[in-house]
Amino acid sequence: MSVSITFLGGAGTVTGSKYLVRHGGQSLLVDCGLFQGYKPLRLRNWQPLPVAPHDIDAVLLTHAHLDHSGYLPLLAKSGFGGPVFCTAGTRDLCAILLPDSGHLQEEDAAFLNRHKLS
């Protein structure tokens, strides 16, 4: 059986780490990160993945940094319902980082919306 790896992020840049590993009819997403930095990078977060989220069997997080885990909420919202594997430390940090990141993104959006309306 063959193994294929598709680089969905973290290639050509150091952010947005996502690697889809396929083997034996299974799909594993290694890392699920947000693109961070300059606007052209951040805009990649709004592009749909080239694989349907419900076709991903599991996610494996290497660590909790947002450029490796920050896309998880959007992946789940888009239809992913499989398990997420990580160490206990990564799990504990994601429990802090992901809600905090969401809060900051909401504040940024509100700020931008207020200033666009003025």
Backbone as a chain_set.jsonl record, in Angstrom:
{"seq": "MSVSITFLGGAGTVTGSKYLVRHGGQSLLVDCGLFQGYKPLRLRNWQPLPVAPHDIDAVLLTHAHLDHSGYLPLLAKSGFGGPVFCTAGTRDLCAILLPDSGHLQEEDAAFLNRHKLS", "coords": {"N": [[0.821, -1.177, 0.0], [0.363, 2.263, -0.656], [1.525, 5.415, 0.627], [0.395, 8.706, 0.906], [1.24, 12.138, 1.118], [-0.079, 15.269, 1.589], [0.57, 18.62, 1.457], [-0.98, 21.075, 3.133], [-0.543, 23.422, 4.323], [2.056, 25.306, 5.961], [4.028, 24.933, 4.115], [6.247, 26.54, 2.056], [5.937, 28.634, 3.674], [6.158, 29.448, 7.175], [3.95, 28.968, 8.712], [0.539, 27.995, 9.53], [0.411, 25.178, 9.669], [-0.452, 22.149, 8.276], [-0.846, 18.879, 7.387], [-1.863, 16.373, 5.308], [-2.136, 13.006, 5.629], [-2.478, 10.092, 3.868], [-3.415, 6.717, 3.857], [-4.122, 3.381, 3.237], [-6.892, 3.826, 2.828], [-7.538, 5.578, 4.847], [-7.526, 8.849, 6.333], [-5.418, 11.117, 7.823], [-4.994, 14.088, 9.492], [-2.233, 15.85, 10.138], [-1.496, 18.146, 12.389], [-3.246, 21.271, 12.547], [-3.326, 24.064, 11.785], [-3.607, 27.69, 12.048], [-3.039, 30.19, 9.567], [-0.796, 32.768, 10.078], [0.34, 36.159, 10.454], [1.308, 38.378, 7.859], [-1.314, 39.949, 5.918], [-1.881, 38.606, 3.363], [-1.19, 35.972, 4.037], [-2.924, 35.436, 6.229], [-5.376, 35.537, 4.922], [-5.513, 33.078, 3.727], [-6.686, 31.44, 5.607], [-9.381, 31.56, 5.14], [-9.88, 30.205, 2.867], [-11.327, 27.276, 1.463], [-10.508, 23.958, 2.568], [-8.779, 21.566, 0.509], [-9.828, 19.1, 0.873], [-12.71, 17.468, 2.026], [-13.894, 18.239, 5.248], [-15.344, 16.24, 6.659], [-14.314, 13.974, 5.578], [-11.915, 13.515, 6.749], [-10.36, 11.388, 8.944], [-9.096, 11.572, 11.452], [-7.306, 13.848, 13.617], [-4.0, 14.738, 14.352], [-2.238, 16.426, 16.676], [0.824, 18.079, 16.924], [1.757, 19.959, 18.698], [0.602, 22.763, 20.749], [0.709, 25.394, 19.714], [-0.827, 28.122, 17.976], [-0.431, 28.203, 15.222], [-0.371, 25.586, 14.668], [-2.607, 24.435, 15.785], [-4.779, 26.162, 15.718], [-6.754, 26.182, 13.714], [-8.568, 24.264, 14.273], [-11.226, 24.813, 15.471], [-12.651, 25.884, 13.233], [-12.433, 23.761, 11.455], [-13.961, 21.826, 12.781], [-16.433, 23.143, 12.827], [-16.933, 23.08, 10.137], [-17.558, 20.461, 9.627], [-15.924, 18.342, 10.498], [-15.749, 15.554, 12.595], [-14.242, 13.723, 13.907], [-11.773, 12.069, 16.053], [-9.303, 13.893, 17.989], [-5.97, 13.619, 18.432], [-3.433, 14.012, 20.841], [-0.867, 15.057, 23.14], [-1.359, 15.129, 26.734], [-0.505, 17.581, 27.753], [-0.565, 19.242, 25.485], [-3.313, 19.17, 24.975], [-4.27, 20.431, 27.312], [-3.137, 22.995, 27.042], [-4.333, 23.815, 24.633], [-6.935, 24.053, 25.489], [-6.854, 26.464, 26.752], [-5.648, 28.244, 24.896], [-7.212, 28.134, 22.459], [-9.938, 29.107, 23.018], [-9.181, 31.697, 23.891], [-7.902, 32.739, 21.632], [-10.085, 32.765, 19.872], [-11.661, 34.699, 21.142], [-10.014, 36.98, 20.879], [-9.998, 37.209, 18.091], [-12.685, 37.797, 17.64], [-12.824, 40.305, 18.904], [-11.056, 41.761, 17.256], [-12.485, 41.665, 14.827], [-14.81, 43.084, 15.542], [-13.694, 45.609, 16.073], [-12.704, 46.272, 13.502], [-15.116, 46.303, 12.077], [-16.478, 48.425, 13.346], [-14.879, 50.58, 12.595], [-15.052, 50.583, 9.842], [-17.641, 51.321, 9.459], [-17.713, 53.915, 10.258]], "CA": [[0.0, 0.0, 0.0], [1.133, 3.5, -0.732], [1.227, 6.516, 1.538], [0.523, 10.013, 0.269], [1.246, 13.296, 2.016], [-0.455, 16.507, 0.918], [0.893, 19.779, 2.287], [-2.073, 22.043, 3.079], [-0.019, 24.605, 4.994], [3.401, 25.09, 6.477], [4.953, 24.727, 2.995], [6.426, 27.841, 1.445], [5.818, 29.579, 4.78], [6.361, 28.73, 8.434], [2.726, 29.062, 9.476], [-0.594, 27.258, 8.963], [0.828, 23.786, 9.534], [-1.479, 21.12, 8.031], [-0.349, 17.848, 6.479], [-2.826, 15.284, 5.191], [-1.489, 11.727, 5.347], [-3.456, 9.082, 3.461], [-2.876, 5.359, 3.786], [-5.095, 2.32, 3.469], [-8.249, 4.343, 2.879], [-7.694, 6.46, 6.007], [-6.933, 10.184, 6.2], [-4.986, 11.696, 9.091], [-4.479, 15.439, 9.365], [-1.193, 16.136, 11.129], [-1.598, 19.562, 12.714], [-4.452, 21.936, 12.045], [-2.957, 25.398, 12.208], [-3.992, 28.934, 11.393], [-2.012, 31.017, 8.954], [-0.62, 33.991, 10.845], [1.311, 37.093, 9.892], [0.82, 39.368, 6.917], [-2.678, 39.719, 5.439], [-2.005, 37.539, 2.351], [-1.152, 34.681, 4.728], [-4.158, 35.289, 7.012], [-6.499, 35.294, 4.008], [-5.561, 31.639, 3.435], [-7.567, 30.794, 6.582], [-10.753, 31.611, 4.636], [-9.996, 29.322, 1.704], [-11.709, 25.924, 1.878], [-9.501, 22.907, 2.417], [-9.01, 20.759, -0.69], [-10.433, 17.832, 1.303], [-13.89, 17.722, 2.851], [-13.582, 17.952, 6.654], [-15.934, 14.975, 7.122], [-13.511, 12.874, 5.02], [-10.724, 13.362, 7.585], [-10.681, 10.416, 9.994], [-8.559, 11.997, 12.752], [-6.29, 14.904, 13.621], [-2.896, 14.539, 15.29], [-1.557, 17.688, 16.956], [2.19, 17.92, 17.425], [1.817, 20.849, 19.857], [-0.561, 23.636, 20.873], [0.818, 26.717, 19.1], [-1.974, 28.368, 17.101], [-0.119, 27.873, 13.836], [-0.485, 24.13, 14.57], [-3.885, 23.97, 16.326], [-5.786, 27.21, 15.706], [-7.795, 25.969, 12.7], [-9.474, 23.204, 14.746], [-12.641, 25.206, 15.576], [-13.246, 26.005, 11.904], [-12.527, 22.409, 10.907], [-15.124, 21.198, 13.418], [-17.623, 23.842, 12.336], [-17.111, 22.71, 8.737], [-18.022, 19.09, 9.484], [-15.057, 17.305, 11.072], [-16.275, 15.027, 13.845], [-13.392, 12.635, 14.368], [-10.949, 12.315, 17.243], [-8.082, 14.689, 17.935], [-4.957, 12.98, 19.266], [-2.345, 14.884, 21.268], [-0.45, 14.789, 24.516], [-2.172, 15.794, 27.752], [-0.058, 18.971, 27.835], [-1.116, 19.947, 24.319], [-4.754, 19.295, 25.23], [-4.488, 21.444, 28.347], [-2.82, 24.313, 26.482], [-5.364, 24.156, 23.64], [-8.135, 24.454, 26.231], [-6.653, 27.879, 27.075], [-5.301, 29.017, 23.705], [-8.242, 28.227, 21.424], [-10.958, 30.109, 23.374], [-8.571, 33.021, 23.943], [-7.71, 33.148, 20.247], [-11.403, 33.101, 19.341], [-12.052, 35.981, 21.744], [-9.221, 38.038, 20.242], [-10.472, 37.355, 16.715], [-13.963, 38.513, 17.724], [-12.519, 41.71, 19.2], [-10.487, 42.349, 16.037], [-13.577, 41.831, 13.861], [-15.659, 44.179, 16.015], [-12.94, 46.841, 15.855], [-12.717, 46.561, 12.07], [-16.485, 46.648, 11.675], [-16.773, 49.771, 13.854], [-14.15, 51.592, 11.844], [-15.539, 50.587, 8.463], [-18.951, 51.968, 9.476], [-17.542, 55.349, 10.601]], "C": [[0.868, 1.244, 0.0], [0.646, 4.508, 0.3], [1.36, 7.798, 0.732], [0.46, 11.093, 1.336], [0.936, 14.521, 1.169], [-0.21, 17.652, 1.877], [-0.195, 20.827, 2.091], [-1.699, 23.358, 3.755], [1.37, 24.292, 5.481], [4.416, 24.775, 5.388], [5.054, 26.055, 2.255], [6.284, 28.976, 2.45], [5.98, 28.777, 6.069], [5.101, 28.704, 9.291], [1.618, 28.256, 8.802], [-0.317, 25.781, 8.775], [-0.372, 22.838, 9.412], [-0.916, 20.151, 7.001], [-1.35, 16.699, 6.467], [-2.087, 14.015, 4.771], [-2.58, 10.711, 5.036], [-2.758, 7.739, 3.299], [-4.001, 4.372, 4.065], [-6.53, 2.813, 3.592], [-8.538, 5.259, 4.055], [-6.995, 7.79, 5.739], [-6.662, 10.752, 7.587], [-4.452, 13.087, 8.807], [-3.49, 15.673, 10.5], [-1.105, 17.65, 11.253], [-2.766, 20.203, 11.974], [-4.33, 23.411, 12.385], [-3.542, 26.535, 11.401], [-2.776, 29.53, 10.696], [-1.982, 32.327, 9.729], [0.389, 34.883, 10.147], [0.65, 38.091, 8.971], [-0.534, 38.954, 6.338], [-2.775, 38.641, 4.356], [-1.941, 36.127, 2.964], [-2.455, 34.438, 5.476], [-5.364, 35.002, 6.132], [-6.615, 33.82, 3.628], [-6.465, 30.885, 4.409], [-9.007, 30.721, 6.096], [-10.955, 30.74, 3.407], [-10.387, 27.921, 2.172], [-10.544, 24.94, 1.693], [-9.796, 22.113, 1.143], [-9.548, 19.361, -0.379], [-11.625, 18.186, 2.184], [-13.579, 17.361, 4.301], [-14.166, 16.621, 7.148], [-15.215, 13.754, 6.538], [-12.206, 12.663, 5.785], [-11.097, 12.47, 8.762], [-10.227, 10.864, 11.377], [-7.566, 13.125, 12.534], [-5.26, 14.525, 14.675], [-2.196, 15.88, 15.465], [-0.164, 17.416, 17.504], [2.432, 18.803, 18.647], [0.735, 21.908, 19.726], [-0.433, 24.999, 20.205], [-0.292, 26.904, 18.073], [-1.684, 28.082, 15.637], [-0.072, 26.361, 13.609], [-1.846, 23.62, 15.039], [-5.047, 24.937, 16.106], [-6.908, 27.064, 14.702], [-8.818, 24.926, 13.146], [-10.928, 23.647, 14.879], [-13.329, 25.321, 14.216], [-13.39, 24.637, 11.239], [-13.748, 21.697, 11.475], [-16.424, 21.833, 12.925], [-17.957, 23.43, 10.904], [-17.481, 21.246, 8.537], [-17.12, 18.0, 10.014], [-15.633, 16.852, 12.404], [-15.437, 13.912, 14.431], [-12.593, 13.0, 15.601], [-9.761, 13.226, 16.942], [-7.109, 14.058, 18.921], [-3.846, 13.972, 19.577], [-1.934, 14.476, 22.676], [-1.386, 15.523, 25.474], [-1.791, 17.273, 27.87], [-0.594, 19.808, 26.68], [-2.604, 20.168, 24.497], [-5.027, 20.423, 26.219], [-4.2, 22.854, 27.83], [-3.856, 24.744, 25.449], [-6.649, 24.608, 24.322], [-8.053, 25.922, 26.653], [-6.504, 28.704, 25.801], [-6.46, 29.185, 22.726], [-9.37, 29.183, 21.806], [-10.397, 31.536, 23.408], [-8.37, 33.571, 22.532], [-9.041, 33.547, 19.612], [-11.884, 34.451, 19.86], [-11.304, 37.142, 21.082], [-9.668, 38.272, 18.805], [-11.812, 38.09, 16.674], [-13.747, 39.991, 18.004], [-11.948, 42.418, 17.978], [-11.582, 42.623, 15.01], [-14.484, 42.985, 14.262], [-14.979, 45.52, 15.787], [-12.976, 47.232, 14.382], [-14.106, 46.966, 11.593], [-16.861, 48.05, 12.143], [-16.116, 50.841, 12.993], [-14.544, 51.64, 10.374], [-16.866, 51.331, 8.363], [-18.831, 53.462, 9.73], [-17.293, 56.18, 9.377]], "O": [[1.955, 1.27, 0.577], [-0.49, 4.45, 0.772], [2.311, 7.966, -0.031], [-0.271, 10.98, 2.32], [1.597, 14.781, 0.163], [-0.73, 17.652, 2.993], [-0.32, 21.402, 1.01], [-2.485, 24.305, 3.745], [1.815, 23.145, 5.424], [5.546, 24.392, 5.691], [4.034, 26.628, 1.87], [6.488, 30.142, 2.113], [5.941, 27.547, 6.04], [5.184, 28.44, 10.49], [1.743, 27.877, 7.637], [-0.777, 25.192, 7.797], [-1.196, 22.737, 10.322], [-0.556, 20.542, 5.891], [-1.645, 16.12, 7.513], [-1.489, 13.958, 3.697], [-3.491, 10.495, 5.836], [-1.686, 7.629, 2.705], [-4.744, 4.529, 5.034], [-7.304, 2.271, 4.381], [-9.681, 5.677, 4.239], [-6.001, 7.849, 5.014], [-7.565, 10.854, 8.417], [-3.559, 13.255, 7.976], [-3.864, 15.692, 11.673], [-0.688, 18.339, 10.322], [-3.202, 19.732, 10.923], [-5.116, 23.95, 13.164], [-3.919, 26.375, 10.24], [-1.644, 29.398, 11.161], [-3.025, 32.92, 10.002], [1.196, 34.414, 9.344], [-0.436, 38.593, 9.259], [-0.86, 37.768, 6.274], [-3.688, 37.818, 4.422], [-2.572, 35.2, 2.455], [-3.034, 33.357, 5.374], [-6.28, 34.295, 6.552], [-7.692, 33.36, 3.25], [-6.96, 29.807, 4.08], [-9.781, 29.901, 6.591], [-12.085, 30.559, 2.955], [-9.848, 27.426, 3.162], [-9.722, 25.081, 0.788], [-10.955, 22.005, 0.743], [-9.702, 18.538, -1.281], [-11.548, 19.108, 2.997], [-13.05, 16.28, 4.561], [-13.545, 15.947, 7.969], [-15.477, 12.626, 6.954], [-11.468, 11.722, 5.493], [-12.043, 12.763, 9.493], [-10.893, 10.573, 12.37], [-7.057, 13.332, 11.433], [-5.608, 14.051, 15.757], [-1.626, 16.413, 14.513], [0.008, 16.624, 18.43], [3.215, 18.448, 19.528], [0.028, 21.957, 18.72], [-1.431, 25.715, 20.141], [-0.66, 25.959, 17.376], [-2.599, 27.749, 14.883], [0.227, 25.903, 12.506], [-2.212, 22.487, 14.727], [-6.2, 24.551, 16.295], [-7.922, 27.752, 14.815], [-9.827, 24.724, 12.471], [-11.811, 22.914, 14.433], [-14.475, 24.897, 14.068], [-14.37, 24.389, 10.536], [-14.486, 21.04, 10.74], [-17.395, 21.132, 12.64], [-19.122, 23.431, 10.506], [-17.697, 20.818, 7.403], [-17.503, 16.83, 9.989], [-15.968, 17.681, 13.25], [-15.874, 13.226, 15.355], [-12.717, 14.104, 16.131], [-9.287, 13.315, 15.81], [-7.399, 13.974, 20.114], [-3.374, 14.687, 18.693], [-2.586, 13.648, 23.312], [-2.115, 16.429, 25.07], [-2.661, 18.122, 28.065], [-1.024, 20.944, 26.874], [-3.107, 21.251, 24.196], [-5.9, 21.262, 25.996], [-4.931, 23.795, 28.141], [-4.219, 25.919, 25.395], [-7.372, 25.451, 23.792], [-9.084, 26.554, 26.885], [-7.155, 29.737, 25.644], [-6.667, 30.285, 22.213], [-9.741, 30.017, 20.98], [-11.076, 32.477, 22.996], [-8.642, 34.744, 22.276], [-9.118, 34.548, 18.899], [-12.446, 35.249, 19.11], [-11.905, 38.168, 20.763], [-9.712, 39.415, 18.349], [-12.049, 38.907, 15.784], [-14.412, 40.84, 17.41], [-12.318, 43.558, 17.696], [-11.606, 43.688, 14.394], [-14.886, 43.781, 13.413], [-15.625, 46.473, 15.351], [-13.246, 48.386, 14.049], [-14.24, 47.883, 10.783], [-17.504, 48.791, 11.399], [-16.717, 51.874, 12.7], [-14.372, 52.676, 9.732], [-17.188, 51.903, 7.321], [-19.768, 54.207, 9.442], [-17.128, 57.396, 9.48]]}, "num_chains": 1, "name": "protein.A"}
